[in-house]
Amino acid sequence: MISCGLLTRQRDGSNYRRIEQEPPTEAKALISRLSARRKQRSALATAGPEGKAPRR
């Protein structure tokens, strides 16, 4: 991970730190699609037998 530029470390190896980076464009698109799918599944899981949200 050090050689890939994802982490830095002190010379003695006592401290490692993650290098903050913005995800690539392709990863952002994938994250967005997965997030939308998760929201959709969550809505379906809470829906009643007719596919409607339960009344409260």
Protein Blocks (a to p, Z undefined) as FASTA:
>chain_A
ZZnopaccdfklpaccdddddddfklmmmmmmmmmmmmmmmmmmmpcfkopacdZZ
